[in-house]
Amino acid sequence: EEKVKLFDYTKASGNIFINGEDKFLRSRIKNSKNSITYGSNSKLDVNYQILGISVDSKYKIKIEGLNKSLTFTIPLLGKSNIQNLVSAISIVLKLGLSKKDILNSVKTLKSVKGRLSKFDFNKYTLIDDTYNANPESVKNALEVLSNFKKRKNKILVLGDMFELGENAKQIHINLAQNIEKAKVNILITIGKNTKYLNEAIKLSSITRYHFNNRKKMNVFFEDLRLNDSVILVKGSRGMHMEEFVETIKRNHA
């Protein structure tokens, strides 16, 4: 409701850009002549479709709308970045930016530190998603890991998710199925509730390690074999998982 109040302050000559897949927002702008909708539905003013995924888990998409069509590969990881980018492109299309300028700008996009930031080394790839964690963002990160075909082995390093209330233990356990579907080879966890998640893994093909001590976990990373691997590190802000990212970089540059 608070966001919708912004509509009341939009000038009559202005435009409102709406996520057309949000039923609530869409219902509030039914009578607005200056609204521009965007999303994956082909009936929206600006719509997109996923054409494919590269071996390093980047999406190739096609955007159509406002008399233009653009096809490109997003240089950022994660499906959530598609919606963010489509909303931004909807605005610049309306402003009249050329197709060439838009595509050139897309090529320069870089991830924010700790938000699915990718680092390629000779023998392995490191994905730093340590900014924060909740169940949905973990699932999104696991999708990135699952689609990453450039490296043979998949390693997941996961710390506790905070602020989940009395169901925190079960919410962590529920992610076991997602981890198994992502075809993770090695699972490394730290924290109170990731211990239960670690124990809930049923697939014998997943090698599992759990730590209660940060120092021991850092020592473990010093000797971890990363040949032809992609390693994803994630956890809530309070878990300070970036410490392990730096340990991995320092010992496996």
N, C-alpha and C positions, 0 to 999 in steps of 0.2 A: 504493500500500500504506500509506503514512504517513497519508493522509487517512482510510482505512478504519479505522485504529486508533481514531479518535475514536468510532466506533460502540460500541466496548467500554466506553467511559466514559459512555454514555448511560443514564440511569436507566430502570428497567423501565417507569415511567409516562411517560417522555419520548417525544418523536417525532423521527424521522429524516427529513429532506427530501432527496430524491434526484432528480437529473436523470435522468429515465426514458429518455433517449436515449443515456445512457452505459452501454454493455453491461457493462463491467467492474463499475461500481458496482451496477447492477441485479442482477448475478449474486451479489453479496455480501450482499444483503439479502432473498433469496428467502424465508427463513423468519422474517423480522421482521414482527410483527403491527402494530407502531407506525410503519411507514415510510409516507411520503406521496410519491408520485412526481409529477413535473410535466414537461411538454414538449408537443410538437406532436401526439403520437399520441393519438387520441381514447380509447384504452383506459386512459390514465394517470389518476390521481386528479384532478389539475388539468391541464387541457389547453387549448391555444389554437389559433386559426386566424387567418391573415391575411386580412382582408376587402378590403383595398385600400391604395393608397399615394397620399398627397396630392401636389399639384403642387410642394410644397417638401420632398418626399422623406420624409414622416413616415408611419409605418405605423398603419393602423386595424386593431385586433385584437379578437377576442372570446375571453374566458376563461370556461371552465365547470369547475365542480368544487366539492365539499364543499357541495352544495345551493345554490350561487349561480351567477349568470351576469352577466358584465360586458362591456360593449362601449365602447371608447374609442379615441381617437387618442393615441399616445405622443408627448409633446412633445420627445423626444430623437431625434437622427438615428442611423441605423445599426441593422442587423438584430441585432447582438450585444446591443443593449439590450433586445430583446424577452425573451430568455432570462433576463437579469438581473432584469427586472421581474416576470416570471412566477414566478420563485423567491421573490421578496420577497412577492408577493401570495399565494402558497401559504401562507406562514407566517401572515400576518395574517388570512387566511380561517379558518385553524385556530384562531387566537386569538379569533375571533368578531367581528372588526371589521366594522362595517356597510358595505354597498355604497356608501352615500352618502359615508362617511368615506374609503373607499378611492379613489373617483373624485375627490373633492376634493383628496386628497393627490397623486394622479397629476398633476393640473393644475399643481401647484407645482414639479414636477421641473425641475431646471436642469442643464445639462451641466457637467462638470468642465473647467476651463481646459485648452485644448489637446487636448481629446478630442471632436472633431467639434462644436466650439462654433460656433454660427451667429450672424453679425452682418448684419442687414439695413440697407442704406443706400438712398437714393432711386434710384440708378442701378444698383446692383449688390448682390450678396450675397457675403459672405466666410465661408468655412468653415475654421476653425483646427483642424487635426488634427496639430499639431506635437509632441505629447507624446513620441511615439516611432513607430517604423515597423518592420514585418516584412512578409513577403510576404502573409500572410493579412489583416493590418490594412489594407494598401494595397488589396487586392481589395475589402474591406468598404467602404472610403472611395470607391472607384471606383463601387461599386454605388449609394452615396448620390448621387454626382455624376451618374450615368446617369439616375437616377429624378427628378432635380431639373428639373422642367418649367416652373417659375415664371419662369426667365430663359432667354433665347434662346441665349446663348453659354456654353460650358463651358471653363474654363481650369484646367489642372492644373499646380501648382508642386511639383516633387518633388526631394528631396535623397536622398543615398545611404542605404541601409539597412546597418547595421553588424552585425558578429558573425555573418556567414553562412559563414565558412570559405573553403575553397579554391574552392568553386563560386559564390562571390559574383557574379562577372561574369555567368555564365549565368542565375542566379536573377533578376538585374535584367533581362536580355534577355527572359526568359520573360514578363515583365509587359507587354510590347509589345502582345500580343494582347488583354489585358484593357483596356488603354487605348484601343485601336481600337474595341472593342465598346462602350465607355462613350460613344462619340461625342464625344470631346474635340475641341474646335476648336483650342485652343492648348496646347502642351506646353512648359513651361519647366523645365529641369533644372539642377542644380548638383552636382558631385561626380565622383569617379573612375569609378564604375560606372554612374551614370545616363547618362553620356556614351554608353556602349555601348547602353543602353536607348533613348536618343534616336535613335541611328543605326539601330536595328532597326525603327523605325516605317516601315511601308510605305505607308500611306494618304496620298495627296497632299493630302487635305482637312484634314489636321492641320498647322498652322503650328508649326514647332519652333525653339526657342532653347536653347542650352546655354551655361553660364557656368562658368569656372574661378576667377573673381574675384568676391568678395562685393560689393566696392564698385561694380563695373560693373553687377552685378545689381540693387543698390539703386537706382542711377541709372535703369536700365531701367524699374523699377516706377513711378518718379516720372512717367513720360510714357505709361505703358501705358493704352490706352483700355479702360475697363471698362463702357461703356454696355450695359445689359441683359445682364449677365454674372453667372455664379456662378463664383467662383474658390476652389479648394481648395488649401491649402498643407499639405504633409506631408513628413516625413523623420525619420530617427533623431535621438535626443536630442543626440548629439554634433555634428549638423549645425547646430544652433541656428537652425532655420527660423523660430522666433518673431520673429527680427529682421526678416524680410521681411513678416511679418504686420503688424508695427508700421509699417513703411515704407509699406505699402499703405494702412493706416488713416490715417496722417498726411497723405498726399498726395491721398487720395480720400475724405475725410470727407463 
